[in-house]
Amino acid sequence: METTNLTINDFVLLGFYELPRFQLALYFLFLTLYVGTLVGNSVTTALFCFDPHFHSPMYILLCNLSIIDLSFSTMVLPKLLDILLTGNHVISYNGCITQVFLFITLIVLEFFILAAMAYDRYVAICHPLRYSHFMSLQVCFWMSLVSWSIGVLDGILYVFLISSCIFCGSHEVDHLFCDLKPLMMLSCSDTYTIETLILILGTIIGYVPSIMTLVSYIYIISAILKISSKEGRQKTFSTCSSHLTVILLFYGTMFGMNMRPKSSYSMDQDKVFAILYAGVIPMLNPLIYSLRNQEVKKSLCRIIRKLFVTKDSAKCDIHKGQYDQ
């Protein structure tokens, strides 16, 4: 393991040190995930931001989600790729603290953005005639601003807590990035108070948007069940199926990572979960909530035709149907 130029303020990210024979294969795997994430989320972000057709609350929230996915992957994968390719496991103290800040900020932000998206679907399905009143662009702007503010403030608070720890022993972080649990394990100071505060903050910040999302879907499901025709129920459910899929992926990963009993805790399992929420899910999200959307596909088709296809070429074949969000 390369640890040259290691100072007392540096940390060593072990990554997949236990798999020396597979470093190159893992490099190409994560490079593929990162490129896929960059392309998919960059395209959807640009589309939602610059195409006037998508300047509506639903797509503004989707733009936020794409930015979160891009940030997640960029926080973890470039350094991991450097480790796998060059063997340089060293990360500075400031770089490590920055990863903690970004991780907490993005996790909290995604909780609240998904809750805002659930509210958007609730209004669209349960109060369609008053959608523009309950979910105006102004309301969407303030929901996004509050979500970002809570995420940043929570990230700053966690950085303050972790910065109060003293690291005087081993600086080897057995993870893919600087996460709270492995850093706490390295601290030689008493972390009981800090861990208690983190548990209380995490519970409050996590459960508030989770309850908001759950309540929204209780009302949504109740409204869908009241629809008399099977076709009507299926059509209405299709408008929130993509968002529900994204929620299940995110919450499934988060609860799987944090709700395990201590007796079965394993850093190897944490690394698998880190791959899911930093590499796999950010790459899948654009496919789930954007490329299944008829409006998005039509817009992409128009752009492709303008860039690569002449006027006399065949038109893009877009299946008809209600867009799916």
N, C-alpha and C positions, 0 to 999 in steps of 0.2 A: 504494500500500500504506500502510495506516494504521500509523504508528509514534510517535504522540504519547505523551508521558510515558515514553519509553524511557530507562532508566538504564543505567549500565555493567554492572549485574548482570542485566539483562533479556535475553531472547532473542526472536528473531522467527521464528515458524513460517511458512514460506513457503506450505505447503499446496499448493493448485492455482492458484498465482499466474499460471502460464502459460496458464490457461484463463479469462480475464476474462469472456468472453461466456456461460460456462456456470455461473457461480457460483450463480445462483438454482436452476437445474435440479439441480445437485449438492446444494444445500441440501435440497431436497425428497426427493432420493434417499436421502441419509444420515439424514434425519429419519424416513423410512419404515423404514429398516433399524434405527434405534435404538428406535423405538416397537415394532416387531415383536420385537426382542430383549428389551425390558423386559417386554412382555406375556407372551411365551412362557416366559421363564425365571422371572419372578416367580410365575406360576401354578404351574409345576412345582415350584419351591422351596417355596412355601406348601403344596402338596399333599403333598410328601414329608416336610415337617417336622411338619405338624399332623394328618395323617390317620394313625391308628394302623395301618391296613392296610399302610402303606409303611415301617414302622419295622423294616426288615431291612437287612443289609449292602449289598445291591445298590442299594437306593434311597437309602441314606445317601451312597454314593459318587456317585450321580447328582445328589444335592442339592449336593454339593461342586462338581461340574462346572457346574451351573447358576449357582452363586455366582461361579465363575471367569468364565463367559461374561458375566454381568452386569457384573462388575468390569472386564473387558477393554473392553467397549463404552463404559462410563462413563468410563474413563480417557482414551479417544481422542475419541469422537464429540461430546460436548457442546462442547469447545473448538473442534473443527473446524466445528461448526454455527455457533458464534459468529463464527469467521473468515469463513465464507461469507456470513453474513447482515449483519454489521456492518463487516467489513473490518479488525477489530482483530486483528492478527497477533501482538501482544506477549504474551509469557508470562514471568512472573517467574523468577528463578534458582531459588527454592525450588520453584515449581510445576514447573519443568523437571526438577529432581532428583527430585521426587516421582513424576513420570511414569516416569523411569528405574527407580526402586525398584519401582513397581507392575508395570511391564513384565517385569522380570527375575523378580520373585516369582511372578507369575501364569504365566509360561512354565514355570518350574521346577516349580511346583505342578501344572500340567496334565500334564507328563511323568509325575510320580509317581502322580497320581490315575488316569490312564489305565493305568499299570502295575498299580495295585491292582485296577482293574476287570478287567484281563486275568487276574490271579490268581484273582479271584472266579469268572470264567467257567471257568477251568481246574479249580478245585475242584468247581464245580457239574456239569461234564461228566465229569471223570476220577475224581472221588471223591464221587459224589452221596450215598452212604449216610453219609459222614463230613463232610458239608458244615457242619453246625452245630458241629462240633468245630474244623475248620480255618478256618472263616470265621464265627466268632461275632461278636456285636455288640462285644464287648471287643476282639477282634482288629481289627475294622473301625475302631473308635475310635482305636486306637494307630496304625494305618496312616495315618489321616487326620491325626492330630496330628503324626506324623513328617514327613509330606509338607508340611504347612503350616510346620513349624519349619525344614525345609531351605530351602523357598522364601523365607521371611522372612530367614533368615541370609544366604542367597546374595544377596538384594536389598540388604541392608545392606552386604555386602562390595563389591558393584559400585558402590554409591553412594560408599563410601569411596574407591574407585579413581578414579571420574570426578571426585570433588571435589578430588582432588589435581592435576587438570589446570588450566592457566592459560589463560584466554580473554582475549586482548588485542587481537585483530583483529576481523574480522567476526563478528557474533552472529546471522547469518541461518541458521537450520536448515532445510535443503531437505528437509523431510519433513512428515508429518501430525502428528507428535508428537516429543518429545525421545527419540530412540533413540541407542544407543551409537555407531554408525558415523558419522552426521552430526556428532555432538558431538566425536568424536575428530578429525574433519577440520577442525574449527574451532579446536582447541587449538594454541597457539603454543609449547607446551612439548614435550619429547621424550616421545612416548607409546609407544615401543617396548616398554619393560618392562611397562607397563600392558596393552598389547595382547597381549603374550605370556601374562601372568597370566590375562587374560580368555579367551584361547584354551584354556589348560589347564583352567581352571575349567569353561568351557562344554563341553569334551570329556568331562570326568569326569561332570559333572552330567547331561549329555544322554545319554551312552551307557549309564550304569548302568540307568536305568528302561527305556531302549530295548531293552537286552538282556533284561531281565526280561520285557518284553512279548513279545518275539520267542520266547523259550524257552517261555513259557506257551502261545503259539499253535502252536508245534511240537508240543507234547503234545496240545493240543486237536485239531488236524488229524489227528494220528496216531490218536487215539481215535475220531474220526468215521469215518475210513477203515476201521476195524476192524468197524464196524457192518455187518451182513450185508445188511439191506434198504435199498433206495434211499429209501423213505419215512422210515425211521428216521434215515438220514443227513441228509436234508433237514430233518426236525423238530429234530434236535439242532443243526444248523448255524444254524437260525433263531434259537436262543436267544442267539447271540453275533454275529449279522449286523449289528445296529445298532451295537454297540460297535466292531466291525471297521470299519464305515463312518466313524465318528467318528475313529478312529485314522488311517485313510488320509487324511482331510481335514486333520487336524492335522499329521501327519508330512509329508505332501506339501507343505503350505505352508511348514513350517519348513525342510525340506531344500531346497526350491526357492529359498528366500530366502538360505540360508547356504552352500549347496554350489556356487554358481555360480563359474566362473573369474573372476579379477579383470579379465581382458580384456573380459568382457561385463557387468561391473558397471554398473548404472544406478540412479540414485535414483528414476526414474520406475517402474522395476520394483519397487523397494522399496515405493513408495506403493501399487501394485496389491496386493502381498502384504499390506500393512497393512490395506487395505480388506477383504481376505478374512478375516484372523484377528481383526479388531476389529469387523467389521460383518456380513459374510455368514455365516461359520461359526457365531458365537454365535446368530444368528437361526435357522439350520437345525437346530442340535443338538436343541432340544426336539422338533422334528418327527421327527427321526430316531430318537432313543432313548426318547421318551416317548409321542408320539401314535400310534406304531405298536404300543404296548404295550396289550394288551387290558385289563389291570387299571387302567391310567391312564385309558383311555377310559371304562370303566365308572364310575370315580370321578367324572370330569368330568361324565358324563351325569347322575349322581345329584345333583351340585351344581346343574347347570343346571335340572334338573326342580324342585328345591326353590326356586330363585330365580325362575324365569320360567314354569313350567308348572304348571297346576292338577292336582289328583289325577285328574280325569276325562280329562285329555289323553292322547294316544297315547304309548306307551312308546317310549323311545329304541331305535333299531335297532342293536344291537351284534353284529357278526359273531362267531361262535363260533370258537374255536381257541386254541391255546397262545400265551400272551403272548410277545412278541418282545423280547428284550433283546440 
